Amino acid sequence: MTDSLRPHGGRKTPSPSAARAEPGRQRDAFFDNAKYLAIVLVGVGHAWGQILDGNRAVETLYRVVYTFHMPAFIIISGYFSRSFDMSPRRVKRLITGVAVPYLVFEVAYALHRRVSEDPSNDISLLDPTYLLWFLCALFVWRLTVPIWQTVRWPLPISLAIAALASVTPTIGNDLNMQRVLQFLPCFVLGLVLRPEHFQRVRRRSVRILSVPVAAAAVAVAWWSVPRMETGWFYRNAAVQDTGAPWWTGPVLTLALFGCSLVLSACFFAWVPGRRMWFTALGAGTIYGYLLHGFLVKEGTFAGWFSHPVLDRPLGQIGLTVLAAAVITLLCTAPVRRVLRYVVEPRMEWAFRRDPGERARGRERRKTDGAREARVPDGAGEKASGEKVSV
């Protein structure tokens, strides 16, 4: 969520479309816009989740959003994980950008619950609190990137694993592995996508077609409210835990993946490709994601969501706007500056120096020594004093 796109050096200047799509070159307005809009939907969805009881209209929108908002975010995460190669530099980034924030915020959420609701609440690093499952999943998924880049059919294999997980209740809750495995195909899909795939879904024809598709999704969601458990959209349990027949697990796994793929394509089709007022906020989505959960949990503990005004349409609209505004605020630069040391710590002191970097340093020193040996008497002083290249 915080991956940046920086330019490469080289003689050839990439085309604008290639520069926008290739990870590692420069920040891409399209992906920053997509990450910001997706995190806004995450916050809005979490707010809606507190007022579902007896509200069919809100639950309909909730189901539509939950069909694609995390899959879209995970697809982007997979796309920007394609270069993960277990090198020391990338492993360090995985530890500081994923593992450390998970540990810090897991403790913080546990302490928050102790203060606000349950003084006896335990701290469990193996049982992710609320939204922290995503950091666990991202850590596991990135470690498996070399596997998916080696096997011949990565997406079918990941779908088979997800389907198998849906009928395996013995997996348990450690690290929320049900979600890790059932959302795995979305991450693998991101790994196999290429820039041209995102270009295709952003065509005008796809944008127009997405309107009736979204309308149909709303209609199906409305129909499903009294007929289907909302818990299916969370993908955090095996089918046996719901009391449904075992064969519904693989069927719904494939059906939900297909629906997620279609609605994610509709979402990407409408994401602006140019710089917008919120584009810069796309670099701070991890902050909005990790922090807004405290407000949702505090609201649940304190009974904010039980206020009668939220039973009326105007109150529900107000809650939606408030959730979007709070997420936006939490992604801003001032918040990032204050909390960067826990969300994106550098921690150079905690790592050994890269052996490759030491070898490159030795090579540079040898090269510099050889150059100095070839410099005529007196030239060295001139080169040193005037910084003239020898």
SULLIN-V980410 format. One record per run of one state. SS is the DSSP state (alpha for helix, beta for strand, coil for the rest). FROM is the first residue (numbers start at 1). LEN is the number of residues. If there is no record, write none. Layout:
BEGIN
ss = <SS SS>
from = <FROM FROM>
len = <LEN LEN>
END
This chain:
BEGIN
ss = <coil alpha coil alpha coil alpha coil alpha coil alpha coil alpha coil alpha coil alpha coil alpha coil alpha coil alpha coil alpha coil alpha coil alpha coil alpha coil alpha coil alpha coil alpha coil alpha coil alpha coil alpha coil alpha coil alpha coil>
from = <1 16 22 29 49 56 80 88 117 130 144 145 149 154 166 169 172 174 183 184 193 195 202 204 225 230 235 239 243 247 271 279 303 304 307 308 312 313 331 333 344 348 351 355 375 379 387>
len = <15 6 7 20 7 24 8 29 13 14 1 4 5 12 3 3 2 9 1 9 2 7 2 21 5 5 4 4 4 24 8 24 1 3 1 4 1 18 2 11 4 3 4 20 4 8 4>
END
